[in-house]
Amino acid sequence: MSTSSEKSGIPETLKTPPVVSPQDWEAARQEMLVKEKAFTHARDKLAAERRRMPWMAVEKAYFFEGPHGKVSLLDLFEGRRQLIVYRAFYEPGVHGWPDYACRGCSLGADQVAHLAHLNARDTTLVYASRAQQPDIARLKARMGWEMPWYTIIDSFDADFGVDEWHGHNVFIRDGGKIFRTYFINNRGDEAMGTTWSYLDLTPLGRQETWEDSPEGYPQSPPYKWWNWHDNYVANAEPDKKWVEVSEAGEAAFRKRD
């Protein structure tokens, strides 16, 4: 009879990498680290190009149903400068309805970071579906999700490429004028969920001084604006103690690298 440890072991048919000494393992890790850093720099460069993408004016008025009634696309910004709208599939005909939303969209929703950090960078994330608000409220309560979630009531989904599948549309506003700046779907949606992945999609980026952004874009030193999610105060100066701690950390990183 097989023991539980044997059952959970590596199958004999699996061709595994070699087992090496700690020194050889660290040497292999350092080789991989060079490639990973190159990948990170390439990703940063791609985000910089994305910040230089042309904008498309949104000329049509779009409306949604929210928890408190009818709202416009402009209302979805919640007064912030940037908006990311994820079209999630939750409506009659979707597998799991009405108890669940699409499994893929639900997996993505489970990964969404605390929105206070995005909001601190003048960015709002919302979900939108064809389901009615009572259904959405019940689903959010069941799954423990807290992102704003609106009901699509016009052609927004068809006009922005998310009438049949999921996708993230990114917008920026200049006063009352709205512009579409980027769009991802398919496997691009898989990488979303962290504060950084969302900000890298936006036209203003992470808004940190190390980024390659067009002249005049808002930027502040990295780390300094970070905060506990319940401690952000609009227009507040960075905490002096945290500035000291973060600067010490940066110095240590530079020395190590």
C-alpha positions as CSV (number, residue, x, y, z in Angstrom):
1,M,0.0,0.0,0.0
2,S,1.3,3.5,-0.9
3,T,1.8,6.0,1.9
4,S,0.5,9.5,1.7
5,S,4.0,10.9,1.2
6,E,4.5,8.5,-1.8
7,K,1.2,9.6,-3.3
8,S,2.3,13.3,-3.2
9,G,5.7,12.6,-4.5
10,I,7.1,13.4,-8.0
11,P,5.9,11.0,-10.6
12,E,8.7,8.7,-12.0
13,T,7.7,9.7,-15.5
14,L,8.5,13.4,-14.8
15,K,11.9,14.5,-16.1
16,T,13.2,16.8,-13.5
17,P,16.1,19.3,-13.6
18,P,19.4,18.2,-12.0
19,V,19.9,18.5,-8.2
20,V,23.0,20.6,-7.5
21,S,25.0,22.0,-4.6
22,P,24.0,25.4,-3.0
23,Q,26.8,27.1,-4.8
24,D,25.8,25.8,-8.2
25,W,22.1,26.6,-7.5
26,E,23.1,30.2,-6.6
27,A,25.2,30.5,-9.8
28,A,22.2,29.3,-11.9
29,R,19.9,31.8,-10.1
30,Q,22.3,34.6,-10.9
31,E,22.3,33.7,-14.6
32,M,18.5,33.7,-14.5
33,L,18.4,37.0,-12.6
34,V,20.2,38.7,-15.5
35,K,17.4,37.6,-17.8
36,E,14.7,38.6,-15.4
37,K,16.1,42.1,-15.0
38,A,16.3,42.4,-18.8
39,F,12.6,41.4,-18.9
40,T,11.7,44.0,-16.2
41,H,13.5,46.7,-18.2
42,A,11.8,45.6,-21.4
43,R,8.4,45.8,-19.6
44,D,9.2,49.3,-18.3
45,K,10.1,50.4,-21.9
46,L,6.9,49.0,-23.2
47,A,4.9,50.9,-20.5
48,A,6.8,54.0,-21.5
49,E,5.7,53.5,-25.1
50,R,2.2,52.9,-23.9
51,R,2.2,56.3,-22.2
52,R,2.9,57.8,-25.6
53,M,0.0,56.1,-27.4
54,P,-2.4,58.4,-29.1
55,W,-5.7,59.1,-27.4
56,M,-9.2,58.6,-28.9
57,A,-11.9,61.1,-28.0
58,V,-15.1,59.5,-26.6
59,E,-17.8,61.5,-28.3
60,K,-20.8,59.4,-27.4
61,A,-22.5,59.7,-24.0
62,Y,-22.6,56.4,-22.1
63,F,-24.6,55.5,-19.1
64,F,-24.7,52.8,-16.5
65,E,-26.8,51.7,-13.5
66,G,-25.1,51.9,-10.2
67,P,-26.1,51.2,-6.6
68,H,-27.7,54.6,-6.4
69,G,-29.2,55.0,-9.8
70,K,-28.2,56.0,-13.3
71,V,-24.6,57.4,-13.8
72,S,-22.5,58.5,-16.7
73,L,-19.1,57.3,-17.9
74,L,-17.7,60.5,-16.4
75,D,-19.3,59.7,-13.1
76,L,-17.4,56.4,-13.0
77,F,-14.1,58.3,-12.6
78,E,-15.3,59.4,-9.1
79,G,-13.5,62.7,-9.6
80,R,-10.2,61.1,-10.4
81,R,-8.2,61.6,-13.6
82,Q,-7.9,58.1,-14.8
83,L,-10.4,55.2,-15.2
84,I,-10.0,51.5,-15.9
85,V,-13.2,49.6,-16.8
86,Y,-13.2,45.8,-16.7
87,R,-16.1,44.1,-18.5
88,A,-16.8,41.0,-16.4
89,F,-19.3,38.4,-17.6
90,Y,-22.1,38.1,-15.2
91,E,-25.5,37.9,-16.8
92,P,-28.1,35.4,-17.9
93,G,-26.5,32.7,-20.0
94,V,-23.2,32.8,-18.3
95,H,-22.1,29.5,-16.7
96,G,-22.9,29.7,-13.0
97,W,-25.7,32.4,-13.3
98,P,-27.1,33.7,-11.1
99,D,-25.0,32.4,-8.2
100,Y,-21.7,33.0,-9.8
101,A,-20.1,35.1,-12.5
102,C,-17.8,33.7,-15.2
103,R,-15.1,31.5,-13.6
104,G,-12.3,33.3,-15.4
105,C,-13.6,36.8,-14.5
106,S,-14.2,35.6,-10.9
107,L,-10.6,34.4,-10.7
108,G,-9.4,37.8,-11.9
109,A,-11.7,39.6,-9.4
110,D,-10.1,37.6,-6.6
111,Q,-6.7,39.0,-7.5
112,V,-7.7,42.7,-7.4
113,A,-5.5,44.6,-4.9
114,H,-6.8,47.0,-2.4
115,L,-8.2,49.9,-4.4
116,A,-6.9,52.6,-2.0
117,H,-3.4,52.4,-3.6
118,L,-4.8,52.9,-7.1
119,N,-7.0,55.7,-5.9
120,A,-3.9,57.4,-4.4
121,R,-2.5,57.6,-7.9
122,D,-5.6,59.4,-9.2
123,T,-7.0,56.2,-10.8
124,T,-10.3,54.4,-10.4
125,L,-11.0,50.8,-11.2
126,V,-14.6,49.6,-11.9
127,Y,-16.2,46.4,-13.1
128,A,-19.2,46.5,-15.5
129,S,-21.6,43.7,-16.5
130,R,-25.1,43.2,-18.0
131,A,-26.4,41.9,-14.7
132,Q,-28.8,44.0,-12.7
133,Q,-27.7,45.8,-9.5
134,P,-29.4,43.5,-7.0
135,D,-27.7,40.5,-8.6
136,I,-24.3,42.3,-8.6
137,A,-24.8,43.3,-4.9
138,R,-25.6,39.7,-3.9
139,L,-22.6,38.4,-5.9
140,K,-20.2,40.9,-4.4
141,A,-21.4,40.1,-0.8
142,R,-21.0,36.3,-1.5
143,M,-17.5,36.6,-3.0
144,G,-16.2,39.3,-0.7
145,W,-15.4,41.7,-3.6
146,E,-15.4,45.5,-3.0
147,M,-14.7,47.1,-6.4
148,P,-17.4,49.4,-7.8
149,W,-19.5,47.3,-10.2
150,Y,-22.0,48.8,-12.6
151,T,-24.7,47.6,-15.0
152,I,-24.2,48.2,-18.7
153,I,-27.4,49.6,-20.1
154,D,-26.4,50.8,-23.6
155,S,-23.8,49.9,-26.3
156,F,-20.7,50.5,-24.2
157,D,-19.6,46.9,-24.4
158,A,-20.1,46.6,-28.1
159,D,-18.5,50.0,-28.8
160,F,-15.4,49.2,-26.8
161,G,-14.7,45.6,-27.8
162,V,-16.1,43.7,-24.9
163,D,-19.5,42.6,-26.0
164,E,-18.5,39.0,-26.4
165,W,-15.5,38.6,-24.1
166,H,-13.8,40.3,-21.2
167,G,-11.3,43.1,-21.4
168,H,-9.9,46.3,-19.7
169,N,-10.6,49.7,-21.3
170,V,-8.5,52.6,-20.0
171,F,-9.7,56.2,-20.1
172,I,-8.4,59.6,-19.0
173,R,-10.4,62.8,-18.6
174,D,-9.5,66.4,-19.2
175,G,-12.3,68.2,-17.2
176,G,-15.4,66.8,-18.8
177,K,-13.7,65.5,-21.9
178,I,-13.0,61.7,-21.9
179,F,-10.4,59.9,-24.0
180,R,-9.8,56.2,-24.5
181,T,-6.0,55.5,-24.1
182,Y,-5.6,51.8,-24.1
183,F,-7.3,48.4,-24.2
184,I,-6.3,44.8,-23.3
185,N,-8.1,41.5,-23.4
186,N,-7.5,37.8,-23.8
187,R,-4.3,36.8,-22.0
188,G,-3.5,40.4,-21.3
189,D,-6.2,40.2,-18.6
190,E,-4.3,37.4,-16.9
191,A,-1.6,39.7,-15.6
192,M,-4.0,42.2,-14.0
193,G,-4.7,42.5,-10.3
194,T,-1.8,44.3,-8.8
195,T,-1.6,48.0,-8.3
196,W,1.5,48.1,-10.6
197,S,-0.1,46.1,-13.4
198,Y,-3.1,48.5,-13.5
199,L,-0.9,51.7,-13.3
200,D,1.3,50.4,-16.1
201,L,-1.7,50.3,-18.3
202,T,-2.6,54.0,-17.7
203,P,-1.5,57.0,-19.7
204,L,0.2,58.5,-16.6
205,G,1.8,55.3,-15.4
206,R,3.0,54.8,-11.9
207,Q,3.8,58.6,-11.7
208,E,7.3,58.0,-10.2
209,T,10.4,59.9,-11.0
210,W,12.3,57.0,-12.5
211,E,9.8,56.4,-15.3
212,D,10.4,57.6,-18.8
213,S,7.3,59.7,-19.3
214,P,6.5,62.7,-21.6
215,E,7.5,66.1,-20.2
216,G,5.1,67.6,-17.7
217,Y,3.6,64.3,-16.5
218,P,3.0,64.1,-12.7
219,Q,5.7,62.3,-10.9
220,S,7.0,61.9,-7.4
221,P,9.8,59.8,-5.8
222,P,9.2,56.1,-5.6
223,Y,8.3,54.5,-2.3
224,K,7.6,57.8,-0.6
225,W,3.9,57.9,-1.5
226,W,3.2,54.3,-0.4
227,N,1.0,54.0,2.6
228,W,-1.2,51.7,4.6
229,H,-4.5,51.4,2.7
230,D,-6.5,53.1,5.5
231,N,-4.0,56.0,5.9
232,Y,-4.0,57.8,2.6
233,V,-4.9,61.5,2.9
234,A,-5.3,63.5,-0.3
235,N,-2.5,66.0,-0.9
236,A,-0.7,65.1,2.3
237,E,3.1,65.2,2.5
238,P,4.9,61.8,2.8
239,D,5.4,60.7,6.4
240,K,8.9,61.8,7.5
241,K,9.7,58.6,9.3
242,W,8.7,56.5,6.2
243,V,10.9,58.7,4.0
244,E,13.8,57.9,6.2
245,V,13.1,54.2,6.2
246,S,12.5,54.0,2.4
247,E,15.6,56.0,1.6
248,A,17.7,53.6,3.8
249,G,16.1,50.7,1.9
250,E,16.9,52.2,-1.5
251,A,20.5,52.8,-0.4
252,A,20.8,49.2,0.7
253,F,19.4,47.9,-2.6
254,R,21.8,50.1,-4.7
255,K,24.8,48.9,-2.6
256,R,23.8,45.3,-3.0
257,D,23.2,45.5,-6.7
